Amino acid sequence: MNISSLIVTYNRLDKLKKTVEATLALPFKFVVIVDNGSTDGTAEWLNNIINERLIVLSSTVNTGGAGGFKLGAEWIVKNLVTDWVLFYDDDAYPNDDFFSRIETEKLKNNTVYACNVIDTSGVRCKMNIPWRKHPYGFRENIEYQLNPYLYIPDASKNENVVSVSFVGMLINLHTLTDFIECIHDELFIYFDDVYFGHHLRLKNVPMVFLSNVIVVHDVNSRGSYIPPWKVYYLVRNILYSKHLFGAHSPFDWTYIILRLVKYILSAVGHPDSIKYLVKIIGGVRDGISKHKSGR
């Protein structure tokens, strides 16, 4: 069994340097990096790395995480011979014992795996935790808000899940080939990985959380404001699920409405509250109309 990595980067050269160092220190067969039109010297820095395993794909524009992973995945399935592909961002990297821990797992080719993603202080990254089940209906959604641990996998054991994150997703090349069109590059960022996993779920592809296999995500998701341009995609893309899946959406209207209320309330005290609210309104408009707008 061999594994190649797929990394998407955009204007985060300082963090990318750590990611590349940690990745090349491990025995990945290939390391594919999609440079999403960076303007901070990323292309020049990557061009100076001499390593036969490193492959750099360049996009002339920033197509977001969704577009970058779609571009990289399409190139990999057409050009590389590898067994597995590990997805992650330019601010993430596999732990140094990643391969030794993978060897203890009995991986199945028809199963997609979600690694245990932690931040640099060892705390699980909330944004990258898969769902064990999606909450449906008023009671379950309130229950999820009060105690989300009822709906996510236990950090101490492997469990079946119903979603994956593109930070730490390990997928067999054949499965990636079969489902590559389910990476919706029009989403730019947010929920692209959730919806990819939901396509897998609807096709009865097993997904398993690997508690012992660690990917580090160098983020601080606690106590920071969401930029207005990002809340646009959060709003638009959660509504977009109804266009993609209809009645089979992973999110029911109760969940969507609660999320919208949460985003609206978070405008209170936001340093750019007016623009933030305008972006929420734009996200609702474009999500309902299926309009592929920009930020």
Secondary structure, DSSP 8 states (H G I E B T S, - for coil): --EEEEEEESS-HHHHHHHHHHHHTTT-S-EEEEE-S--SSHHHHHHT---TTEEEEE-SS--HHHHHHHHHHHHHHHH---SEEEEEETTEEE-TTHHHHHTTS---TT-EEEEEEE-TTS-B-GGG---SS---HHHHHHHHHH-GGGSS--TTS-EE-S---SSSEEEEHHHHHHHGGGS-GGG-SSSHHHHHHHHHHHTT--EEEEEEEEEEE----SS----HHHHHHHHHHHHHHHHHHGGG-SS-HHHHHHHHHHHHHTTTT-TTHHHHHHHHHHHHHHHHHT-----
